[in-house]
């Protein structure tokens, strides 16, 4: 198969840490490994120095979101456009518009990825509900217009595909292609490495639950803290037994935590909180889990205040280098993901690839990203007690969930994803 020459346009890229920037970087690396060329156009940032094939364009700071840059709708003079086969836009803003312009000028197919619903950024523009509704409606209309310019739209999940079917050109090509995970990079870390990480960040012994990623308002991370409060209020100490070990690719993986026990059935999602507590009969967790949050973002300050108000022992680690992420995921006993707005939820897949089960809201893409009962558990939105109950459920049957994650790794491989991407590019190029 011939490898098309691609130019990717994105309004968010390194050093900004999010699923979009990492996905683009991973796809580019895979593309180059196959002998192809994938150039990237992105907004410049003082903290990042471009490498070969990366072209920064002038940008301005976004006043309402620290760390985000507004790129101008320009084309870099040094960009080689002579032999372009495909233009791929990953975002619909100014830099994405430059991609649309280039595709039309060069008369090549335009592919658009649907990573994030544009309307979710309305929270950053206003705190007034009626104004937010207007902004969201305008954002939705613009998003529909932008995506309708594309010859094909890539959706990371079937849920995201369903969102778009009713809103853009019914004849548009809507392909489901996962963002994928670099499973050569994201794999379970050994015990000595996780212990060293704990020591470096002064984390206590015992079970760890938490999250890493952007601290955005739309992520609903406060629900994670309320769930932790529920766990704290409904556990008693008891004797603990050591967990079994798991192995992958000849590397012995040991979760440095204790065995939990719980009597009664796991909680249903739509049961009132008191009933939920009674049915669980939570009486034998040996130690309160510690909450660990990696990453940063505009909601962090509010989360710190809420943690203090709830009397929780929460460790805010701040930005984690990419090299630290596999260790962070491996160190956690449960990854918690309460965001209802994900188009895939890449951090959940990364955690699963590291052998860590995920408790996530049964809404948006997470309803399919998490294999309920295999790689984690779902709970219904706006129910912190149910979230806490699911955490306990996983801890009490941890080894089964851990092995479910390890068995699922092969389905996450970015190599398979890029195979699908190449097929789509070739298909669109022939139409």
N, C-alpha and C positions, 0 to 999 in steps of 0.2 A: 504494500500500500504506500502511495506517496503521502508525504507529510505536508499539509498545507502550511503556508507562511501566514501567521496570525499577528494582528496588532490588538492588544487588549487595552481597554480604556476603563479607568476606575477613579472615582472621587475619593476613595479611601484606600490607603496603602501604608506600608511600613514607614515610620515606626509605630503607627497606630496599630494596636493589637485588637483584632476582631476576626471573625470567621471569614469575611470577605478578603481581607488582605492575605491571610494565610492560605486560603483556597487558591487565589491567583498565583501566589508564589509557588505552591506545590504543583499546580498544573504546569506552570512555566518550566519548573525543573524536570518534570516528567517529559515534557515536550522536547526539551533539549537532550535528554537522555536517549530519545528516539531519533535524534539527528535532525529535528525540526527547529524552526525559529518562531518564537513567540515574544514579540516586543511589548513592553508595558508603558503606558502613558499615565501619569499620576500627578497629584499636586505636590509641589516641593515642600520639604520640611527641613528645618535646620538640623535636626537630630539624625537625619538619614542621608547617607551618601550613596548615590545611584551606582549600580553595577552595569556591566555590559548588557545592552538590550533594554535598559530602563531609562525613560526620558521624563524628567520632571518638568512641569510647566508652572509658571508663576501662580502663587496662591496667596490668599489672605486668611488670617485667623477668623474662625467662626465665633462671634461674640457670645453665643448662647451655649456653646459646648466646647469646653476646654480640651484642646488637643486635636480638634477636628479642623481641617483646612478647607477653604473654598477655592478650588481651582478655577482658573479662567477658561472660557471656551476657546482654547487656542490649540494649534498643532505645532509641536516642536520643529524647528527648522532642520534639526539634524536627523529627524525620523526618516528612515529609509522606507519609502512607499512604492518603490518601483515594482516590486514583485509580490505585492500583497494578494493573498487569496481570500482571507476572511477578516472582517472586523468584528470583535467581540466586546460588547459593552457590559460592564458588571454593575453599573449604577446609572440612574437616570438624570443626574444633575449636570452641571456645566461641562465637566470632562466627558461624561457620557454623550452629551450633545456634540462634542467635537468628534466622537466616534461615528455618530450618525452622519455628520457632514463628510467625513473622510470616506465612508462606505459609498455614499452617493457620488462623490467626486471621482472615486476610483472605480465605480461601477462593480462592486464586489458584494457578496452577501453580507448581511448584518445579522449577527446573533446577539441576543440580549439575555443575560442571566437575571432571574428574579430572586434576589437574596433577601430583601427586607421590604415589607409593605411601606411605601413612602408615607402614608398617613400616620404611622407610628411616631414620626418625628414631630407631630403637632404639639406634644407635651413640652417640647423645648422652646416653643414660640410663644406660648400663652398658658396661663393658669386659669383662665376663664372658660368654664365648660361650654358656653354657647359659642364663644369665639373658636374654641378648639374644634367644635363640630364643623364650623364653616371651613377652617383651615384643613381639616381632614377631608372634607368633600372636594375642596380644590385640589389637594394632593392626589386623591384617588383619580380625579379627572385627568390630571396631568400624567400620572403614571400610565393610565390606559392609552393616552395619546402616544406616549413615548414607546411603550411596548408594541403598539400597533405599527410602528415604523419598521420593526424587525421582521426578517424572513423566518426566523424561528426564535422561540423563547424557551430557555432552559429553566425548569422548575426542579428544585432538589428533592421534592417529595410529591406524592400524589395529592396530599392535602393542599399544597401550594398550587398544583395544577388545577384543582377544583375551584380555588379562589378566583383564578383568572378566566376560566372557561366562560363565565357569564358576563365578563366585563370587557373583553377585547374582541377583536375580529374573530368570529367563529371559524373562519377558514385558516387562521394562523396556526402554524406548527407549534404545538406545546409538547416539548420533550421532557420526560422525567429522567434526570441524571443527577445522582447524588454528588455532593461535593467531595465525598470520600475522605479517607484518613491515610496518612503515610504510616502504615503499620510497621515499617522498618524503623521508624522514629518513635512512634507511640506504642510501647510495649511495657509490660510490668517490670518495675525496677526491683532489684534485690533488696533484702532486708537491711544490709549495711548502708546502702545508699539512702533509703528512707529514714533510717535512724540519724544519719548525718544531716539530712534536711531538717528533721525535727530539732536537732541540736542548734543548727544555724539560725533558726527562727524562734528558738526558745519555746517550743511547743511541748505540752505535757504528754506523759504517757497515757495510754488508754485510747478509746475510740475517737476518731475524727470524722466529722461530717462537714460538708461545705460546698463551695462553688468557686470557680474562677472565670473571669471574663469581664466584659464591660459592665460597669455599675450604672446602667441606664434606668430611668424611671419606668420604662415600658417592661423591664425584666421582672418587675413585681418581687424584688428580692426581700422586701419586708415580710412576705409570707414565710420565707425560709426562717426568719428570726422568730416569728410567732410560733412556728412549728417546733423550733428548738425550745421555746419557753414551755410549750405543752409537754414535751418530753421531760423537761426538768421537773415539772410539777407532778408528774405521774410515774415516777420510778422510785424503787427502793433498792438498796444494795443487797447483793447476795454473792455466794461463791461463784467463781468463774472457772472455766476450763479452757485450755489453749486450743486454738483453731488448727485445723489441718493445713497442710501446705499445698500449693499448686505449682505446676511447672509448665513452661512453654519454651520451645526451641532450645531445650537443654539448659535453660536458666532457671534455677529454683527460685520460686517467688513465695515470699512469706509475708502475709499481712500481720503486722505487729500489734495485734489486738486480742482481746479476750472473747470467749464464748458467752453469748447471752442466752437466757432462757425466758420463756413467756408462756403463760397458760391461757387457754381460751382461743377463739378463732380470730383471724385478722379482721380488721374493721372494714365495714362497707363504706363507700364514699359519700353517700347521701343521708347518713344518719346524723341526727343532732349530736352536738359535741358531748353532752353528758352521757347519752346512751352509748356513744362510741367508747367513752372511757370505761363504762361499766362492762361492756361486752369484751373489751380487751383484757380486763383483769390484769393490768400491768403491775407485777409485783416483784420482778426479779432481774432488773438490770443491775449489773455490778457496779457501774460507774456512769455518771452523766457524760454524754459525748461532748467534746469540745468542738465549737464551730470555728472553721477556718475559711476566710474569704480572701482569695487572690484577685488581682486586677484592680481597676480604678474606674472612675467615671463621675458624672455629675451627681449621682444619687448617693455617693459614698458618705458625705457628711451627715445626711439624714439617717443613713443606716447606722452610723456610729452613735448618734444620739438615741436612736431607738434601742440599740443593744444596751446602752447604759441605762435607759429607762426600764427595760425589762430585767435588768440585773443578770445579763448573760455574759459568760466568759467567751468573748468573740475575739479572735486574732485576725486583724486586718493586715495582710502581708504586702499590700500594694502591688505594683506592677511586677510580674514574674517574667524573666527572660524565657524565650521559647525553649531553651535547653533545660529549664527547670520544670517544664510542664509535665513530662512523663513521670517524673518523681513525685510531683504534687498529686497527680491523679492516683498514682500507685499507693501513696501514703494514706489517702482518704479511704474510709470504710464505706461511705455512701456519698455519692455526688448528688446534690440537690439542685433541681432546676424548675423553679416555679413560673417561668415565663410563658404566657399564653400566646405570644405573637411570633414565635419562631417560624421561619420557612423550612428549617431543618433542625437546627440546634447542634452545631458542629462540636461544641465542647462536650456534649453528651456522648457523641460518638468517640471522641478522643478518650474520655474516661472509660468507656466500655472496652476500647482497644487495650487499655492498661489493666483490665481485669476488675474494674471498680463498678459495681451496680449503680444504677441511677434511679432516683425517685423524682418523677416529673409530672407536671400537670397534664391531665388528659384533655388537652386543647391544642389547637394548631397542629403543627408538624410533630410535636412531641408525642402525640397520640399514636404515631406510627414509627418515629425514630426509636422509641423505647419499645422493645418486645416485652409486653407485660407478662410477668411471671418467669421470664427467661433472663433478660439483661437488666431488669429492674421492675419497678411497680409504678402504676399510674394512681393519681387521686384527682377528684373533681376540683375545679377551681374554687378559690375563696373558701377553703376549708383547711386551715392550719392543723387542726386536730387529726384530720385524715392524712395529711402529709406526714405528721409526726408518727402516726401509727404505721404507715408504710415503711418509714425508716426503721422502726423497731422490728417490723416483720422481716425485713432483709437481714438485719443483724442477727436475728434468731435462726435464720436459715441461710447463713452467709455463704457457706461453701458451695451450695447448689447454685446460687446466683453468680458467684465468682466464676465457676466453671461454665455457666451459661454465657458469660461475657467472653471468656477465652475461646469457646467454641464458635462464637459469632464473629471473631476477628476477620476471618477470610472474606466475609461479605462486605467488609468496610474498605477493602484495599483500594487505594487511589489508582493503582495500575489498571484495575477493572474499569474504574470510572473513566480514565483517559481513553481506554479502548472505545467506550461508548461515545465519548466526545469526538474522537476521530471519525467514527462512523457517521455521526450527525454532520460534521463539517463536510465530509465527502458527499453525503446525500444532498445537502443544501447546495453545494457547489455545482451539482449536476442538474438541478431544477431550473 
